[in-house]
Amino acid sequence: MMDRCICCKEERIISMNKWCQECLDKLDNHIEKQGDGE
C-alpha cells in the first residue's frame, strides 16, 4: 500500500514497519557493513 515512509518521508509503497524498500535496502547494507568487526 502507498503511505509516507518514516525514513525518507516520501510517498512510497511501504512495508509493515512503514519503511519503503529503498530504505530497507540501505538499512540491510548498513547492518552487513557493521558486521565486519569495525
PDB file as gemmi writes it, atoms N, CA and C in Angstrom:
CRYST1    1.000    1.000    1.000  90.00  90.00  90.00 P 1                      
ATOM      1  N   MET A   1       0.836  -1.198   0.000  1.00  0.00           N  
ATOM      2  CA  MET A   1       0.000   0.000   0.000  1.00  0.00           C  
ATOM      3  C   MET A   1       0.875   1.254   0.000  1.00  0.00           C  
ATOM      4  N   MET A   2       0.301   2.346  -0.467  1.00  0.00           N  
ATOM      5  CA  MET A   2       1.043   3.604  -0.507  1.00  0.00           C  
ATOM      6  C   MET A   2       0.898   4.341   0.824  1.00  0.00           C  
ATOM      7  N   ASP A   3       2.000   4.839   1.332  1.00  0.00           N  
ATOM      8  CA  ASP A   3       1.991   5.642   2.549  1.00  0.00           C  
ATOM      9  C   ASP A   3       3.315   6.395   2.634  1.00  0.00           C  
ATOM     10  N   ARG A   4       3.451   7.246   3.615  1.00  0.00           N  
ATOM     11  CA  ARG A   4       4.682   8.017   3.764  1.00  0.00           C  
ATOM     12  C   ARG A   4       5.700   7.194   4.545  1.00  0.00           C  
ATOM     13  N   CYS A   5       6.843   6.987   3.933  1.00  0.00           N  
ATOM     14  CA  CYS A   5       7.915   6.240   4.594  1.00  0.00           C  
ATOM     15  C   CYS A   5       8.442   7.048   5.779  1.00  0.00           C  
ATOM     16  N   ILE A   6       8.605   6.405   6.927  1.00  0.00           N  
ATOM     17  CA  ILE A   6       9.094   7.108   8.119  1.00  0.00           C  
ATOM     18  C   ILE A   6      10.587   7.407   8.028  1.00  0.00           C  
ATOM     19  N   CYS A   7      11.275   6.771   7.079  1.00  0.00           N  
ATOM     20  CA  CYS A   7      12.709   7.015   6.916  1.00  0.00           C  
ATOM     21  C   CYS A   7      12.964   8.198   5.989  1.00  0.00           C  
ATOM     22  N   CYS A   8      12.509   8.098   4.741  1.00  0.00           N  
ATOM     23  CA  CYS A   8      12.812   9.149   3.755  1.00  0.00           C  
ATOM     24  C   CYS A   8      11.681  10.156   3.594  1.00  0.00           C  
ATOM     25  N   LYS A   9      10.536   9.923   4.238  1.00  0.00           N  
ATOM     26  CA  LYS A   9       9.387  10.837   4.219  1.00  0.00           C  
ATOM     27  C   LYS A   9       8.751  10.983   2.836  1.00  0.00           C  
ATOM     28  N   GLU A  10       9.010  10.029   1.941  1.00  0.00           N  
ATOM     29  CA  GLU A  10       8.425  10.060   0.602  1.00  0.00           C  
ATOM     30  C   GLU A  10       7.193   9.170   0.554  1.00  0.00           C  
ATOM     31  N   GLU A  11       6.251   9.513  -0.337  1.00  0.00           N  
ATOM     32  CA  GLU A  11       5.093   8.655  -0.565  1.00  0.00           C  
ATOM     33  C   GLU A  11       5.537   7.464  -1.402  1.00  0.00           C  
ATOM     34  N   ARG A  12       5.549   6.298  -0.800  1.00  0.00           N  
ATOM     35  CA  ARG A  12       6.041   5.095  -1.469  1.00  0.00           C  
ATOM     36  C   ARG A  12       5.160   3.917  -1.092  1.00  0.00           C  
ATOM     37  N   ILE A  13       5.369   2.806  -1.787  1.00  0.00           N  
ATOM     38  CA  ILE A  13       4.799   1.536  -1.337  1.00  0.00           C  
ATOM     39  C   ILE A  13       5.681   1.066  -0.181  1.00  0.00           C  
ATOM     40  N   ILE A  14       5.088   0.931   0.986  1.00  0.00           N  
ATOM     41  CA  ILE A  14       5.876   0.643   2.182  1.00  0.00           C  
ATOM     42  C   ILE A  14       5.548  -0.723   2.757  1.00  0.00           C  
ATOM     43  N   SER A  15       6.447  -1.218   3.608  1.00  0.00           N  
ATOM     44  CA  SER A  15       6.247  -2.492   4.281  1.00  0.00           C  
ATOM     45  C   SER A  15       5.534  -2.276   5.618  1.00  0.00           C  
ATOM     46  N   MET A  16       5.403  -3.333   6.393  1.00  0.00           N  
ATOM     47  CA  MET A  16       4.634  -3.298   7.636  1.00  0.00           C  
ATOM     48  C   MET A  16       5.165  -2.258   8.626  1.00  0.00           C  
ATOM     49  N   ASN A  17       6.473  -2.063   8.647  1.00  0.00           N  
ATOM     50  CA  ASN A  17       7.061  -1.120   9.603  1.00  0.00           C  
ATOM     51  C   ASN A  17       7.171   0.295   9.051  1.00  0.00           C  
ATOM     52  N   LYS A  18       6.465   0.551   7.929  1.00  0.00           N  
ATOM     53  CA  LYS A  18       6.395   1.888   7.314  1.00  0.00           C  
ATOM     54  C   LYS A  18       7.715   2.343   6.705  1.00  0.00           C  
ATOM     55  N   TRP A  19       8.555   1.406   6.297  1.00  0.00           N  
ATOM     56  CA  TRP A  19       9.772   1.723   5.565  1.00  0.00           C  
ATOM     57  C   TRP A  19       9.592   1.287   4.124  1.00  0.00           C  
ATOM     58  N   CYS A  20      10.001   2.156   3.170  1.00  0.00           N  
ATOM     59  CA  CYS A  20       9.964   1.759   1.761  1.00  0.00           C  
ATOM     60  C   CYS A  20      11.140   0.820   1.465  1.00  0.00           C  
ATOM     61  N   GLN A  21      11.067   0.132   0.333  1.00  0.00           N  
ATOM     62  CA  GLN A  21      12.076  -0.872   0.000  1.00  0.00           C  
ATOM     63  C   GLN A  21      13.470  -0.257  -0.115  1.00  0.00           C  
ATOM     64  N   GLU A  22      13.523   0.968  -0.628  1.00  0.00           N  
ATOM     65  CA  GLU A  22      14.823   1.632  -0.793  1.00  0.00           C  
ATOM     66  C   GLU A  22      15.521   1.822   0.555  1.00  0.00           C  
ATOM     67  N   CYS A  23      14.759   2.273   1.553  1.00  0.00           N  
ATOM     68  CA  CYS A  23      15.333   2.477   2.886  1.00  0.00           C  
ATOM     69  C   CYS A  23      15.667   1.146   3.555  1.00  0.00           C  
ATOM     70  N   LEU A  24      14.824   0.134   3.347  1.00  0.00           N  
ATOM     71  CA  LEU A  24      15.110  -1.184   3.898  1.00  0.00           C  
ATOM     72  C   LEU A  24      16.411  -1.734   3.332  1.00  0.00           C  
ATOM     73  N   ASP A  25      16.628  -1.533   2.029  1.00  0.00           N  
ATOM     74  CA  ASP A  25      17.868  -1.988   1.397  1.00  0.00           C  
ATOM     75  C   ASP A  25      19.077  -1.275   1.995  1.00  0.00           C  
ATOM     76  N   LYS A  26      18.964   0.031   2.201  1.00  0.00           N  
ATOM     77  CA  LYS A  26      20.053   0.796   2.805  1.00  0.00           C  
ATOM     78  C   LYS A  26      20.344   0.290   4.218  1.00  0.00           C  
ATOM     79  N   LEU A  27      19.291   0.009   4.974  1.00  0.00           N  
ATOM     80  CA  LEU A  27      19.449  -0.487   6.335  1.00  0.00           C  
ATOM     81  C   LEU A  27      20.150  -1.845   6.328  1.00  0.00           C  
ATOM     82  N   ASP A  28      19.724  -2.743   5.433  1.00  0.00           N  
ATOM     83  CA  ASP A  28      20.351  -4.062   5.322  1.00  0.00           C  
ATOM     84  C   ASP A  28      21.837  -3.935   5.003  1.00  0.00           C  
ATOM     85  N   ASN A  29      22.171  -3.057   4.071  1.00  0.00           N  
ATOM     86  CA  ASN A  29      23.566  -2.857   3.687  1.00  0.00           C  
ATOM     87  C   ASN A  29      24.377  -2.297   4.848  1.00  0.00           C  
ATOM     88  N   HIS A  30      23.771  -1.403   5.609  1.00  0.00           N  
ATOM     89  CA  HIS A  30      24.445  -0.789   6.749  1.00  0.00           C  
ATOM     90  C   HIS A  30      24.737  -1.832   7.826  1.00  0.00           C  
ATOM     91  N   ILE A  31      23.772  -2.699   8.097  1.00  0.00           N  
ATOM     92  CA  ILE A  31      23.933  -3.753   9.102  1.00  0.00           C  
ATOM     93  C   ILE A  31      25.032  -4.728   8.673  1.00  0.00           C  
ATOM     94  N   GLU A  32      25.046  -5.095   7.385  1.00  0.00           N  
ATOM     95  CA  GLU A  32      26.063  -6.011   6.877  1.00  0.00           C  
ATOM     96  C   GLU A  32      27.464  -5.424   7.035  1.00  0.00           C  
ATOM     97  N   LYS A  33      27.613  -4.129   6.731  1.00  0.00           N  
ATOM     98  CA  LYS A  33      28.913  -3.483   6.841  1.00  0.00           C  
ATOM     99  C   LYS A  33      29.377  -3.420   8.299  1.00  0.00           C  
ATOM    100  N   GLN A  34      28.459  -3.191   9.225  1.00  0.00           N  
ATOM    101  CA  GLN A  34      28.813  -3.125  10.644  1.00  0.00           C  
ATOM    102  C   GLN A  34      29.311  -4.482  11.149  1.00  0.00           C  
ATOM    103  N   GLY A  35      28.865  -5.571  10.527  1.00  0.00           N  
ATOM    104  CA  GLY A  35      29.215  -6.912  10.981  1.00  0.00           C  
ATOM    105  C   GLY A  35      30.643  -7.324  10.666  1.00  0.00           C  
ATOM    106  N   ASP A  36      31.426  -6.438  10.057  1.00  0.00           N  
ATOM    107  CA  ASP A  36      32.793  -6.776   9.680  1.00  0.00           C  
ATOM    108  C   ASP A  36      33.803  -6.524  10.802  1.00  0.00           C  
ATOM    109  N   GLY A  37      33.318  -6.231  11.993  1.00  0.00           N  
ATOM    110  CA  GLY A  37      34.194  -6.024  13.136  1.00  0.00           C  
ATOM    111  C   GLY A  37      34.903  -4.687  13.116  1.00  0.00           C  
ATOM    112  N   GLU A  38      34.236  -3.670  12.620  1.00  0.00           N  
ATOM    113  CA  GLU A  38      34.831  -2.328  12.600  1.00  0.00           C  
ATOM    114  C   GLU A  38      34.809  -1.705  13.984  1.00  0.00           C  
TER     115      GLU A  38                                                      
END                                                                             
